[in-house]
């Protein structure tokens, strides 16, 4: 199973270790699915982790570890197609990543944006809770 995790899912996994995003992150580290990434994704995760409001919630070594893990273990997709579909143009790269990487799921917490689309090409767009229940089988 090929999956794109929105930045908010990766960051939430670090902030709330008992939540759905953390269960998803653990499932990825246990090879339950293949994580897809791209240069834009890594840059956005890194920039978000450096925001003062986020950085105060996460120990620096944990932020560095997630970046290193994504760079090392995720499948890097290059040459993304041009996509203009999201209400937030800054999220279009996630749809492009899902499309180019033939993702089964794009997991996000973006209720007013990506989740309203429900699907992009073959990729289902779902919440962390929905994905955790499917892949991990846990109700948190």
Residue, then its C-alpha position, 0 to 999 in steps of 0.5 A: x500500500x502506497x501512502x502520502x502523509x500530509x505534513x500535519x500528520x507527521x507533525x501531529x505524530x510527534x506532538x501527540x504520541x498517543x494519537x492516530x497520527x502516531x499510530x500511523x507513523x509507528x505502522x510506517x516504521x513497522x513496514x505496514x505501508x510505503x510512504x511516498x515523499x518528494x523534495x517539496x514534502x520534505x521542505x514543508x515538513x522541515x519548515x513546519x518543524x522549525x516554526x516557533x509555535x511547533x518547535x516549542x512542542x517537539x524536542x529538536x532531536x525528534x524533529x531531526x529524526x523524523x526528517x532523517x527517517x522520511x529521507x532515508x525510508x520513504x520512496x522519493x518521487x520526482x517529476x511531479x505533474x502540475x496539479x491545480x485542484x486544492x482550495x489551498x494551492x500550497x497543497x497541490x503538490x500533495x495531490x501531484x505526489x499522490x498522482x505520480x506515486x500511484x498512492x492508495x491514500x493521502x492522509x490529512x487533517x485538512x478538513x476545509x481543503x484536501x478532505x473535501x475532495x475525497x479522492x484524487x485520481x485513484x487516491x482516496x483522501x482520508x483522515x488519520x482516524x480513518x487510515x489508522x482504523x484501516x491499517x492499524x485496526x486501532x480505535x484510539 
